[in-house]
Amino acid sequence: MNNPIFHHFSDIETKELSPGYLSKIIHTDNNTINFLEVKAGSVSAMHQHINHQCVFVIEGQFELTVNGVSKVLDTGTFAIVPPNVIHGGKAITDCKLIDIFDPVREDFKLL
């Protein structure tokens, strides 16, 4: 079977997308799911993309800025960022995040 249904998280390669951002990325036909471990003080520069993005904080505190409005998200908090909206963030503490993108982040497939 070329595309098994069941997988193990430890089999996903960890990639450093930017300094302090360690990612395990899963692509489905419709979505990209990015499991992140982020070191305190690490910054995601302001950017935008065509994807809807759901940012979910599993652990820690992460300051997210969307369209110039900043909010500190903590464990259990999430934000939904519309397509083509400028956003970025900074880890206040060590964090575990899950980002879900719709549609698939084609650029992440190239990493």
N, CA, C and O atoms as a DFTB+ gen file, in Angstrom:
444 C
 N C O
     1  1       0.844      -1.181       0.000
     2  2       0.000       0.000       0.000
     3  2       0.889       1.244       0.000
     4  3       1.722       1.405       0.893
     5  1       0.725       2.118      -0.983
     6  2       1.571       3.298      -1.118
     7  2       1.266       4.386      -0.102
     8  3       2.171       5.111       0.312
     9  1       0.022       4.513       0.306
    10  2      -0.374       5.572       1.227
    11  2      -1.159       4.970       2.386
    12  3      -2.389       5.023       2.393
    13  1      -0.455       4.391       3.377
    14  2      -1.170       3.747       4.471
    15  2      -2.001       4.746       5.272
    16  3      -1.699       5.938       5.323
    17  1      -3.032       4.236       5.882
    18  2      -3.936       5.060       6.677
    19  2      -3.321       5.409       8.023
    20  3      -3.464       6.533       8.503
    21  1      -2.640       4.450       8.631
    22  2      -2.124       4.645       9.981
    23  2      -0.636       4.977       9.946
    24  3       0.125       4.397       9.171
    25  1      -0.237       5.909      10.789
    26  2       1.145       6.384      10.817
    27  2       1.584       6.546      12.267
    28  3       0.764       6.471      13.182
    29  1       2.875       6.768      12.472
    30  2       3.382       7.073      13.805
    31  2       4.085       8.427      13.750
    32  3       4.870       8.702      12.843
    33  1       3.785       9.258      14.737
    34  2       4.312      10.619      14.779
    35  2       5.839      10.648      14.724
    36  3       6.424      11.548      14.121
    37  1       6.478       9.674      15.348
    38  2       7.950       9.649      15.385
    39  2       8.563       9.395      14.004
    40  3       9.755       9.632      13.802
    41  1       7.759       8.917      13.059
    42  2       8.262       8.673      11.705
    43  2       8.300       9.938      10.840
    44  3       8.875       9.930       9.752
    45  1       7.689      11.018      11.325
    46  2       7.667      12.268      10.558
    47  2       8.970      13.022      10.817
    48  3       9.347      13.258      11.965
    49  1       9.642      13.388       9.748
    50  2      10.900      14.126       9.863
    51  2      10.660      15.495      10.506
    52  3       9.704      16.191      10.164
    53  1      11.533      15.870      11.434
    54  2      11.483      17.197      12.050
    55  2      12.334      18.145      11.220
    56  3      13.477      17.841      10.878
    57  1      11.753      19.309      10.900
    58  2      12.456      20.311      10.095
    59  2      12.431      21.640      10.834
    60  3      11.438      21.979      11.479
    61  1      13.515      22.388      10.742
    62  2      13.546      23.732      11.327
    63  2      13.157      24.719      10.233
    64  3      13.949      25.014       9.338
    65  1      11.913      25.232      10.317
    66  2      11.404      26.139       9.282
    67  2      12.061      27.502       9.354
    68  3      12.332      28.129       8.330
    69  1      12.313      27.953      10.563
    70  2      13.051      29.187      10.817
    71  2      13.669      29.020      12.199
    72  3      13.284      28.110      12.933
    73  1      14.620      29.878      12.571
    74  2      15.301      29.675      13.854
    75  2      14.324      29.553      15.028
    76  3      13.499      30.436      15.265
    77  1      14.439      28.437      15.755
    78  2      13.600      28.195      16.923
    79  2      12.268      27.538      16.641
    80  3      11.521      27.247      17.575
    81  1      11.942      27.291      15.363
    82  2      10.663      26.684      14.976
    83  2      10.912      25.285      14.414
    84  3      11.319      25.139      13.261
    85  1      10.670      24.265      15.225
    86  2      10.840      22.877      14.798
    87  2       9.485      22.311      14.415
    88  3       8.540      22.373      15.202
    89  1       9.382      21.759      13.209
    90  2       8.098      21.340      12.645
    91  2       8.076      19.888      12.230
    92  3       9.075      19.331      11.772
    93  1       6.911      19.288      12.401
    94  2       6.568      18.011      11.788
    95  2       5.321      18.309      10.956
    96  3       4.307      18.764      11.484
    97  1       5.407      18.048       9.657
    98  2       4.364      18.476       8.732
    99  2       3.681      17.274       8.100
   100  3       4.331      16.334       7.644
   101  1       2.342      17.327       8.086
   102  2       1.517      16.307       7.441
   103  2       0.692      16.998       6.356
   104  3       0.089      18.045       6.592
   105  1       0.674      16.402       5.171
   106  2      -0.164      16.907       4.083
   107  2      -1.261      15.886       3.791
   108  3      -0.989      14.693       3.659
   109  1      -2.497      16.362       3.694
   110  2      -3.593      15.536       3.194
   111  2      -3.936      16.066       1.800
   112  3      -3.245      16.942       1.281
   113  1      -4.978      15.546       1.210
   114  2      -5.393      16.065      -0.094
   115  2      -5.870      17.514       0.005
   116  3      -5.786      18.263      -0.968
   117  1      -6.373      17.913       1.188
   118  2      -7.010      19.217       1.338
   119  2      -6.345      20.165       2.328
   120  3      -6.585      21.372       2.279
   121  1      -5.515      19.642       3.222
   122  2      -4.962      20.446       4.307
   123  2      -3.486      20.173       4.516
   124  3      -2.950      19.152       4.084
   125  1      -2.845      21.113       5.190
   126  2      -1.515      20.897       5.740
   127  2      -1.631      21.093       7.243
   128  3      -2.198      22.082       7.709
   129  1      -1.090      20.146       7.994
   130  2      -1.101      20.213       9.453
   131  2       0.350      20.300       9.896
   132  3       1.171      19.451       9.548
   133  1       0.655      21.333      10.666
   134  2       2.024      21.598      11.092
   135  2       2.079      21.546      12.620
   136  3       1.487      22.387      13.296
   137  1       2.786      20.564      13.153
   138  2       2.999      20.428      14.593
   139  2       4.316      21.121      14.911
   140  3       5.364      20.731      14.396
   141  1       4.269      22.145      15.753
   142  2       5.447      22.970      16.007
   143  2       5.868      22.938      17.465
   144  3       5.032      22.943      18.369
   145  1       7.176      22.905      17.679
   146  2       7.765      23.196      18.979
   147  2       8.580      24.456      18.768
   148  3       9.480      24.493      17.929
   149  1       8.258      25.499      19.540
   150  2       8.867      26.809      19.334
   151  2       9.589      27.233      20.606
   152  3       9.024      27.178      21.699
   153  1      10.826      27.651      20.458
   154  2      11.630      28.112      21.589
   155  2      11.228      29.538      21.977
   156  3      10.947      30.368      21.112
   157  1      11.203      29.810      23.276
   158  2      10.877      31.145      23.784
   159  2      11.729      32.197      23.085
   160  3      12.935      32.021      22.912
   161  1      11.089      33.291      22.687
   162  2      11.784      34.387      22.021
   163  2      11.867      34.262      20.515
   164  3      12.240      35.221      19.839
   165  1      11.528      33.100      19.970
   166  2      11.589      32.906      18.514
   167  2      10.459      33.672      17.831
   168  3       9.337      33.729      18.333
   169  1      10.775      34.255      16.683
   170  2       9.841      35.139      15.986
   171  2       9.478      34.572      14.621
   172  3      10.335      34.073      13.891
   173  1       8.203      34.658      14.292
   174  2       7.720      34.398      12.939
   175  2       7.450      35.764      12.318
   176  3       6.537      36.473      12.741
   177  1       8.242      36.130      11.317
   178  2       8.116      37.449      10.686
   179  2       6.714      37.645      10.111
   180  3       6.032      36.680       9.766
   181  1       6.302      38.891      10.015
   182  2       5.005      39.207       9.434
   183  2       4.981      38.709       7.987
   184  3       5.932      38.911       7.233
   185  1       3.880      38.058       7.617
   186  2       3.756      37.476       6.285
   187  2       2.279      37.272       5.968
   188  3       1.417      37.514       6.812
   189  1       1.999      36.834       4.770
   190  2       0.634      36.477       4.377
   191  2       0.709      35.369       3.344
   192  3       1.738      35.170       2.698
   193  1      -0.394      34.651       3.196
   194  2      -0.476      33.565       2.223
   195  2      -1.938      33.347       1.860
   196  3      -2.837      33.908       2.486
   197  1      -2.159      32.535       0.851
   198  2      -3.520      32.320       0.333
   199  2      -4.350      31.386       1.205
   200  3      -5.538      31.198       0.944
   201  1      -3.753      30.805       2.222
   202  2      -4.408      29.776       3.025
   203  2      -5.142      30.353       4.229
   204  3      -4.689      31.318       4.844
   205  1      -6.285      29.746       4.557
   206  2      -6.830      29.918       5.900
   207  2      -5.830      29.256       6.841
   208  3      -5.208      28.260       6.472
   209  1      -5.666      29.787       8.040
   210  2      -4.756      29.179       9.012
   211  2      -5.411      29.193      10.381
   212  3      -5.855      30.235      10.865
   213  1      -5.465      28.028      10.993
   214  2      -5.911      27.907      12.377
   215  2      -4.662      27.674      13.223
   216  3      -3.929      26.711      13.000
   217  1      -4.422      28.551      14.189
   218  2      -3.272      28.458      15.093
   219  2      -3.806      28.027      16.450
   220  3      -4.589      28.746      17.069
   221  1      -3.384      26.855      16.915
   222  2      -3.876      26.304      18.182
   223  2      -2.695      26.130      19.132
   224  3      -1.712      25.473      18.790
   225  1      -2.789      26.718      20.327
   226  2      -1.725      26.607      21.323
   227  2      -2.005      25.393      22.207
   228  3      -2.981      25.364      22.956
   229  1      -1.140      24.404      22.105
   230  2      -1.240      23.188      22.915
   231  2      -0.606      23.418      24.283
   232  3      -1.094      22.931      25.303
   233  1       0.499      24.175      24.281
   234  2       1.250      24.403      25.514
   235  2       2.029      25.705      25.383
   236  3       2.590      25.985      24.324
   237  1       2.070      26.503      26.449
   238  2       2.872      27.716      26.472
   239  2       2.076      28.959      26.120
   240  3       0.845      28.954      26.108
   241  1       2.826      30.039      25.829
   242  2       2.227      31.316      25.455
   243  2       2.869      31.816      24.166
   244  3       4.091      31.819      24.019
   245  1       2.015      32.236      23.237
   246  2       2.460      32.705      21.927
   247  2       1.724      33.997      21.609
   248  3       0.494      34.040      21.646
   249  1       2.478      35.057      21.293
   250  2       1.857      36.322      20.913
   251  2       1.648      36.333      19.402
   252  3       2.608      36.284      18.633
   253  1       0.395      36.399      18.987
   254  2       0.036      36.415      17.572
   255  2      -0.442      37.814      17.207
   256  3      -1.259      38.405      17.913
   257  1       0.071      38.336      16.104
   258  2      -0.366      39.630      15.592
   259  2      -1.035      39.398      14.241
   260  3      -0.442      38.815      13.333
   261  1      -2.279      39.864      14.122
   262  2      -3.061      39.714      12.894
   263  2      -3.601      41.090      12.523
   264  3      -4.326      41.710      13.301
   265  1      -3.243      41.563      11.328
   266  2      -3.691      42.887      10.869
   267  2      -3.394      43.981      11.888
   268  3      -4.212      44.878      12.089
   269  1      -2.231      43.913      12.532
   270  2      -1.819      44.943      13.477
   271  2      -2.359      44.791      14.886
   272  3      -2.019      45.587      15.761
   273  1      -3.194      43.786      15.126
   274  2      -3.752      43.542      16.461
   275  2      -3.033      42.351      17.080
   276  3      -2.994      41.267      16.498
   277  1      -2.462      42.562      18.274
   278  2      -1.706      41.505      18.952
   279  2      -2.487      40.954      20.130
   280  3      -3.197      41.681      20.825
   281  1      -2.340      39.643      20.340
   282  2      -2.963      38.980      21.484
   283  2      -2.060      37.837      21.908
   284  3      -1.524      37.110      21.071
   285  1      -1.896      37.683      23.222
   286  2      -1.143      36.548      23.744
   287  2      -2.106      35.376      23.870
   288  3      -3.095      35.440      24.600
   289  1      -1.799      34.308      23.146
   290  2      -2.586      33.080      23.203
   291  2      -1.895      32.137      24.174
   292  3      -0.672      31.994      24.148
   293  1      -2.686      31.491      25.036
   294  2      -2.093      30.514      25.943
   295  2      -2.749      29.164      25.731
   296  3      -3.602      29.010      24.856
   297  1      -2.357      28.194      26.525
   298  2      -2.805      26.815      26.353
   299  2      -4.321      26.741      26.160
   300  3      -5.089      27.263      26.968
   301  1      -4.730      26.091      25.084
   302  2      -6.145      25.898      24.795
   303  2      -6.764      26.991      23.948
   304  3      -7.924      26.878      23.551
   305  1      -6.018      28.044      23.662
   306  2      -6.531      29.156      22.871
   307  2      -6.167      28.946      21.403
   308  3      -5.102      28.414      21.087
   309  1      -7.058      29.366      20.514
   310  2      -6.739      29.288      19.087
   311  2      -7.230      30.532      18.369
   312  3      -8.077      31.272      18.870
   313  1      -6.678      30.742      17.186
   314  2      -7.073      31.856      16.331
   315  2      -7.239      31.330      14.916
   316  3      -6.556      30.393      14.504
   317  1      -8.150      31.943      14.180
   318  2      -8.352      31.595      12.776
   319  2      -7.981      32.821      11.948
   320  3      -8.620      33.869      12.040
   321  1      -6.942      32.666      11.142
   322  2      -6.418      33.763      10.326
   323  2      -6.947      33.590       8.904
   324  3      -6.688      32.568       8.269
   325  1      -7.687      34.581       8.397
   326  2      -8.208      34.483       7.034
   327  2      -7.088      34.531       5.992
   328  3      -5.974      34.956       6.296
   329  1      -7.384      34.098       4.771
   330  2      -6.394      34.166       3.694
   331  2      -5.959      35.608       3.420
   332  3      -6.732      36.550       3.591
   333  1      -4.707      35.754       2.994
   334  2      -4.151      37.025       2.532
   335  2      -4.127      38.131       3.581
   336  3      -4.058      39.310       3.233
   337  1      -4.182      37.764       4.863
   338  2      -4.112      38.733       5.954
   339  2      -2.706      38.690       6.547
   340  3      -2.171      37.610       6.799
   341  1      -2.110      39.856       6.768
   342  2      -0.756      39.925       7.317
   343  2      -0.780      39.501       8.780
   344  3      -1.592      39.977       9.574
   345  1       0.144      38.582       9.117
   346  2       0.213      38.068      10.483
   347  2       1.620      37.569      10.786
   348  3       2.419      37.329       9.881
   349  1       1.904      37.421      12.056
   350  2       3.188      36.907      12.515
   351  2       3.111      36.727      14.015
   352  3       2.075      36.999      14.621
   353  1       4.197      36.270      14.621
   354  2       4.113      36.041      16.053
   355  2       5.446      35.833      16.722
   356  3       6.501      35.819      16.088
   357  1       5.361      35.669      18.044
   358  2       6.552      35.474      18.869
   359  2       6.194      34.557      20.028
   360  3       5.156      34.719      20.669
   361  1       7.066      33.597      20.284
   362  2       6.882      32.707      21.430
   363  2       7.293      33.450      22.696
   364  3       8.444      33.864      22.833
   365  1       6.360      33.615      23.611
   366  2       6.652      34.241      24.900
   367  2       7.376      33.232      25.789
   368  3       8.326      33.576      26.492
   369  1       6.916      31.989      25.749
   370  2       7.546      30.872      26.454
   371  2       7.830      29.790      25.419
   372  3       7.437      29.926      24.261
   373  1       8.504      28.722      25.822
   374  2       8.563      27.552      24.945
   375  2       7.125      27.139      24.662
   376  3       6.297      27.120      25.573
   377  1       6.821      26.812      23.421
   378  2       5.441      26.523      23.013
   379  2       5.349      25.240      22.208
   380  3       6.306      24.806      21.566
   381  1       4.167      24.653      22.264
   382  2       3.765      23.624      21.313
   383  2       2.507      24.148      20.638
   384  3       1.528      24.501      21.295
   385  1       2.556      24.191      19.312
   386  2       1.457      24.723      18.520
   387  2       1.052      23.714      17.459
   388  3       1.845      22.863      17.056
   389  1      -0.185      23.821      17.018
   390  2      -0.630      23.120      15.816
   391  2      -1.201      24.175      14.879
   392  3      -2.104      24.926      15.249
   393  1      -0.668      24.224      13.665
   394  2      -1.207      25.078      12.610
   395  2      -1.895      24.178      11.592
   396  3      -1.334      23.172      11.157
   397  1      -3.109      24.548      11.222
   398  2      -3.840      23.818      10.187
   399  2      -4.107      24.799       9.047
   400  3      -4.670      25.874       9.255
   401  1      -3.698      24.416       7.853
   402  2      -3.834      25.269       6.677
   403  2      -4.811      24.649       5.683
   404  3      -4.812      23.437       5.466
   405  1      -5.646      25.508       5.080
   406  2      -6.576      25.093       4.046
   407  2      -6.561      26.169       2.969
   408  3      -6.848      27.323       3.286
   409  1      -6.245      25.862       1.724
   410  2      -5.863      24.548       1.210
   411  2      -4.431      24.191       1.616
   412  3      -3.805      24.876       2.425
   413  1      -3.940      23.115       1.039
   414  2      -2.591      22.617       1.308
   415  2      -1.562      23.730       1.076
   416  3      -1.669      24.507       0.127
   417  1      -0.565      23.789       1.964
   418  2       0.577      24.704       1.770
   419  2       1.540      24.054       0.789
   420  3       2.413      23.283       1.187
   421  1       1.382      24.363      -0.484
   422  2       2.231      23.768      -1.519
   423  2       3.703      24.096      -1.285
   424  3       4.576      23.282      -1.583
   425  1       3.981      25.294      -0.750
   426  2       5.373      25.670      -0.487
   427  2       6.000      24.792       0.594
   428  3       7.209      24.561       0.570
   429  1       5.202      24.301       1.539
   430  2       5.731      23.421       2.589
   431  2       6.103      22.051       2.030
   432  3       6.941      21.358       2.607
   433  1       5.492      21.652       0.916
   434  2       5.852      20.371       0.301
   435  2       7.281      20.389      -0.224
   436  3       7.894      19.335      -0.397
   437  1       7.810      21.572      -0.476
   438  2       9.158      21.714      -1.032
   439  2      10.242      21.716       0.043
   440  3      11.430      21.702      -0.277
   441  1       9.846      21.734       1.298
   442  2      10.826      21.796       2.398
   443  2      11.488      20.460       2.630
   444  3      12.335      20.337       3.515
